[in-house]
Amino acid sequence: DRPGGIVAGERSETVLQDVATLNPAEEQDDEDDDVAGPEIEVETVALTEQQVADKWAHLETTTTQWACSLSEQLRIVLEPTLKGRLQGDYKTGKRISMRKVIPYIASSFRRDKIWLRRTKASKRQYQVLVCIDNSFSMSECGVADTAMAALFTLCSALARVEVGEFGVCSFGGEKPELLIPLGHHAEFGRPMAEDLIRNFTFKEQSETSHNRGLTKLLQLTTHIFDHVHAASIPVSQMALIVTDGRFNKAAVRQWVHTALSRQQYPLLIIVDRPKEEGQPSTSVFDLKAVQYENGTCMVSPYLSPDFPFPFYVVIQDMAALPRVLADVVRQWFEMAVR
């Protein structure tokens, strides 16, 4: 039995250091037996301004406590990396330490180490992309509301902790979209939140959304991180991917390895719906993967040891998100600093 219905999965894996850099525009053939089904036409009805405002108020009320808890956890886990605080005893520097002026005068100007320099790390310089699966599969699995709660919790916590730069992406349709560019956002306010509510309908669908949706997202995040990273400033880069866990594992694996080889860390957050008595199960724990080897049909759990993400969590209770995500980020941080 899974305690509390919450499972955090973590698997150490040797990162391929010599992974070939792939062109994001190239389409690779997949050795997977998943076949895209016919395109599903889903009617999308735009929300009214009142509906958007009501949804924002509900999400803000629901997620405030979770965001506060997560921000406190991340403040402990994500160590400051940018030197911005003055300290030290120097003969030259940026500012004079007033506490040392009197001893300086009393010593006949011999104790002249009275200057301060910015040598203490006090600010965080991370680049984080929050990526949300906007496909119709999220609605079918009944986890769309949980995904929106996770989005608000993550964005609010990242803004509170002043993580550095963060942005928001959506995927699951024809192509992934960058909804909020990477940048320093002082707060996750109402205008930004309402724009996201309008964009996330969880009705997007295409013929390739299962086989290529997450693959195209990883191509986009790799491209973004490569172009915004300044070589002179050390930056830790991370993609937080919220999804229902339905994707082509074979197609994703090579891009996970490519990201890891570039010191970019994709963390998968699977929002799951626990099995209800008398109802057909949509839980990721009940999924099976089918493979054919030498003409023999092999059936194994979907979350098997060959799962492509070295760090992932399965969330069935949003109240556990701050604690579980902080544990995974801590493991990622320990891996990043090694």
Stockholm file with secondary structure:
# STOCKHOLM 1.0

chainA/1-338         DRPGGIVAGERSETVLQDVATLNPAEEQDDEDDDVAGPEIEVETVALTEQQVADKWAHLETTTTQWACSLSEQLRIVLEPTLKGRLQGDYKTGKRISMRKVIPYIASSFRRDKIWLRRTKASKRQYQVLVCIDNSFSMSECGVADTAMAALFTLCSALARVEVGEFGVCSFGGEKPELLIPLGHHAEFGRPMAEDLIRNFTFKEQSETSHNRGLTKLLQLTTHIFDHVHAASIPVSQMALIVTDGRFNKAAVRQWVHTALSRQQYPLLIIVDRPKEEGQPSTSVFDLKAVQYENGTCMVSPYLSPDFPFPFYVVIQDMAALPRVLADVVRQWFEMAVR
#=GR chainA/1-338 SS CCGGGCEEEECCCCCCTTCCCCCTTCCCCCCCCCCCCCCCCCCCCCCCHHHHHHHHHHHHHHHHHHHHHHHHHHHHHSCCCEEEEEEEEESSCSEECGGGHHHHHHTTTCCCCCEEEEEEEEECCEEEEEEEECBHHHHHTTCHHHHHHHHHHHHHHHHHTTCEEEEEEEESSSSCEEEEEEECCSCCCHHHHHHHHHHCCSCBCCTTHHHHHHHHHHHHHHHHHHHHCCTTSCCEEEEEEEECSCSCHHHHHHHHHHHHHTTEEEEEEEECCCCCTTSCCCCGGGCEEEEEETTEEEEEESSCTTCSCSEEEEESCGGGHHHHHHHHHHHHHHHHHC
#=GC SS_cons         CCGGGCEEEECCCCCCTTCCCCCTTCCCCCCCCCCCCCCCCCCCCCCCHHHHHHHHHHHHHHHHHHHHHHHHHHHHHSCCCEEEEEEEEESSCSEECGGGHHHHHHTTTCCCCCEEEEEEEEECCEEEEEEEECBHHHHHTTCHHHHHHHHHHHHHHHHHTTCEEEEEEEESSSSCEEEEEEECCSCCCHHHHHHHHHHCCSCBCCTTHHHHHHHHHHHHHHHHHHHHCCTTSCCEEEEEEEECSCSCHHHHHHHHHHHHHTTEEEEEEEECCCCCTTSCCCCGGGCEEEEEETTEEEEEESSCTTCSCSEEEEESCGGGHHHHHHHHHHHHHHHHHC
//
